[in-house]
Amino acid sequence: SEYLNRFHRHRIVFKDLYTECVFREDEPPQNGECYKMLAPEVKSKKAWFFFGDSQMGKYFNALDYPYIITSKKETDDLRCGFLDYVHLPRSEEWVYPQYNQGPAKFGRKNHFCSDVASAGNRRFESDSTEGSNFMELLTVDFASDVEQQTRYTNTTQETATLHVANQLQLRGLTYEDSVCVVNVGLHDQKLCESKSDSHCLVIYVTNVKVYLNLLYNVCGSIIWLSTTPVRDTHNPNYPQRNDRMEIMNEKIREVLAKFDNGYFVDVWETALGNTFVDNAHFTQDFYDNVAGLFSSLM
């Protein structure tokens, strides 16, 4: 939207391709391939933003934040409290999504609410004489959705980007101080109903490109965590398919090649080696191990 234009910036491109690594939980966090890739770019940055669904929420909850927390903020309503949390006014009329956008279920019937039930926004902050360090979780469960429309923005992705810009500006920080850890993919497959896999992939990739272009304006580094597999890949009660998600992950690799600040952390094989507790989530050890990587970088 035009309101976001004031945050647009130009960056000199120094590398031709994104960088990727495979996360292995048998490697100590500070000696692993992913740490060595990310540390030169993101180590000890002041602002860490995590964007995603309940899967990202579980990573976030497992973080061992290395600073003394002096203040925290959380949504009062996990599903419907996003806009109150970011202090942005609701749009006067909730505009229904197009065929290629979420929400698909709960959020479609309950306006200004999320499809995902168990994430919720939250922020932990540490104030010191050297300024503020903070980490924040923002519920973004699709690559493009209209769950959180405001007077200034049309999509949740625009709203989240605007909030990040506001938080950086409030603290006298710039995009160079921020790291954004991102994933969407599990919920996007709700949009695949009655569509071919190829059409579904085109929708996903197109939406991700728009999303990443928004984040590029406020994120010094964008770390994409690969979408994880599901347990019941052929269950008609669930829209997720592992073969499709492997292709989605490959497509993200191609999209990130266009971004000089993009990094891909592949957790697929590690997730497969862990125990499922339901169709999409794993035992706590998995989240603790992945979170350990980011804790060591903060």
N, C-alpha and C positions, 0 to 999 in steps of 0.2 A: 504494500500500500504506500501511498505518498508519504504517510506519516513516518515510515521507516527510512525514507530516503536520506534523512539527515545522518544516519549511521553508516551509510555506504562509504567505502574506502577503496583505495587502490593499493595493491601490494606487488612489489617486484618479485617475479617468479625466479627462484634459484634452482629448482629441481624439476625434472621432466615428468617424473612418476611419483605416485604415492609410495609409501613404505609399508610393508606388512610383516607380521610375525605370527608364529604359531605358539599359543600359550600352552605350557606344559606344567602341570601341578607338581611334578617331581623335582622341579628346579627351584632353588631358593629364590625368592622374589627379586633380590638385588643382583643375582647372577644370571638370570634367565635371558633368553633371546629378546623378549618383549621389553624388559627393563632397559637393556642396552640400547635398543632402538629408540625408546621414548625419552629416556633421561636427559639426553643433551638438549631436547626441545622443551620439555615440560616440567622438569624437576623444580620443586618449590615455588611454582606459580601461585599467585595469591588467590585466584578465583577458579573454582572447579564446579562445573555445571554437569549434571547427569540428566539426560532426557530419555524417557522410555516408559514402558508399561510395568506390570508387576515384577517381571524378570529384572529389570533395571532397579526397581525398588529393593529387591532382595540383595543385589550387589551393594547398593548404597547402604542398606542397614548393616551390612557386614563390615563396612569400612572401620578401620582403627585410626581415627583422625589424630594426627601427630601433634596438634596444638591444644592448649587448654581452652575449652569452649566457654565463652563468657556470655553468649546469648543464643537463643534458638527460637525458631518460628515454625509452626506446622499448620496445615489446613485443619479447620474445625470439622469439615465434611470431606471425607476422602474422595467421594465421587463428584460432588457438586460445589466444592468450595474453591475451585481454581481461581476464579476472577476476584473473589474477596481477598484471597491470599496475595495476588499481584497488584491489588488496588487499581484495577482498571474497570471502567464502566461497561456494563453489558450493552450490546447493541439494542436498539429500540425494538427491533423485530428479529427473531431467530430465523435465519434463512436456511432452508433444507439443503442437504448435501446434493451434489451432482452424483452421477452414476459411479464416478471414479474416486469418491471421497467417503470417509467415515463421518459420523458414527454409523454403525450398522444395527445395533440392538438397543441397549439401555439408553445410551445417549441420544438416540434418534427419537425416543418417546419422551425422554426427560431432558428438556432443553437446558443447555449450559452445564450438563453433566457428562462424565466420561463413561465410555463403554467398560473400561477396566475398573474393577471394584476395589482393589486392594493396594493401590500405590499411594497417591496423595502427595502434595508438595511439602517440602520441608527444607529448612536451612539451618546450618550450624556455623557459628561465627566465633572468631577469636580476635579480640582487640588488644593491641599492644602499642608501645611507643613507636614501633616501626610501621604502624598502620594495621589494616584489617586483612585477615585471611578468612576465607569462608568456602564452604561447599554446599551445594544446593541440588535438590532433586525436583524435577518438573515432570508432571505426568503428560506424556505425549505418546499416544498409543497407536497412531497411524502416521504414515508418511505425509498424508494430507487429510485433514478433517475440519469440520466446522463446529466442533463441540464448544470451543471457547471463543465466541465472536465478541468483539467490542466495538465501540464507536469508531475506533481507529483501525481495526484489523478485521479481516474476513475469515481467517483460519486460526486454529490453535497454534500452528507453527509460526505464524506471524506474531501472535500474542506472546508466545514464549520468547521469541527473538527480541521483541520490544522490551519485555521484562528484563532480559539479560542486559540489554543496552542501558536501561534505567539503573540497574543495580551497579554496573560498572561506573556509570557517570556519577552516581550518588557518592561513591567512594573515591572519586578522583582517579579511577583506573581506566585503562584502554583495553582494546582487544588483545594487545600483546601480553596482558596479565592473565588472560583467561584460557582455560582448557575445557573443551566440551566433549563429554563421553556420550555416545549416541547409539541407539538401536531402535529400529522398528521393523516389523516383518510378520510376527505371529498374528496380530490382529488384522493386518492388511489382507490376509487371505479370506477374511469374511467377505471381501469385495469380489472374490472369484466365483461366487455362486452364479450359475448359468452362463459362465464365460469360459472360453477355452484357456488352457494354461498359457498359451502364447499371448493372448489378449491380457490376461491377468498380469503377466510379467511386464508388459508394456506400460500398464497403468502404474505398477509399483515403481518401475525405474523412472518414469516421467515425474512422479510425485517426489521421489527421493532427490532427484536433481534440483527441483524447486526448493525443497527443504534445505538441502546443503548450501545452496546459493544464499539463502537467508542467513544461515548460521555463519557462513564465511565472513559476514560483515561484523560479527561480534566475537568470534572465537579465534584466538591466536593459533590454536591447534584443535583439529577435529579427530577424535579417536573413535572409530566405528568398531563396536563389538559385534562379532558375527551373530546372526540369529542361531539359536540352539535347536537341536532336533526335538521331536515329540515322541512319546511312547507309542501311541496308537495311530500310526501313519495311514491306516486304511479304514479308520472308524468313521462311518457316515455321520456320526454325531458331532464330529470336529472337522473344521475346514482345512486344518493344516496337513500338509503332505511333505515328508522329508525329501523326496526327490525334487520337488518344486523348490523347497527352501535351499537346497544345495545350489541350485541354479540362481536363486535370488542372491545368495552370498557372492557367487561369481560375478553377477551383474554389478553388485556394489563395488567390487574390486575395480571394475572397468570405469564406473562413475568416479571413484576417488582418484583415478589417474588424471582427472582434469583439475584437481585441487592440489596446490603446492603445500597446503598445510594438513593434508589428510593422511591418516594412519589406520591400518586395518589390523585388528587383533582377532585372530582366529581361535575360537574356543570350542569349535564343533566336536573335534575328536575327544577332547578332554571331557566335554559334557556326555558324550556317548559312553565313556568309561565310568560314569557315575550312576547312582541309583535314582530312579524316578520316584517321586512321592504322589504325583498325579500325572495327567497327560503332558503337561508342559514344564513342570518344576522338578527340582532335584533336592537331594538331601543337603543339609546346611554346609557340609564340607566343601561342596563345589563352589558355593558363593563365597565362602571364607577364603578359598584359595585365589579366586579371581580378584576379589577385593584386596587381597594382600599385595597384589601388583600395584594397585593405585594408591594404597596407603603408603607404600614405600616411595612413591613418586611425589607425594604431597610435601 
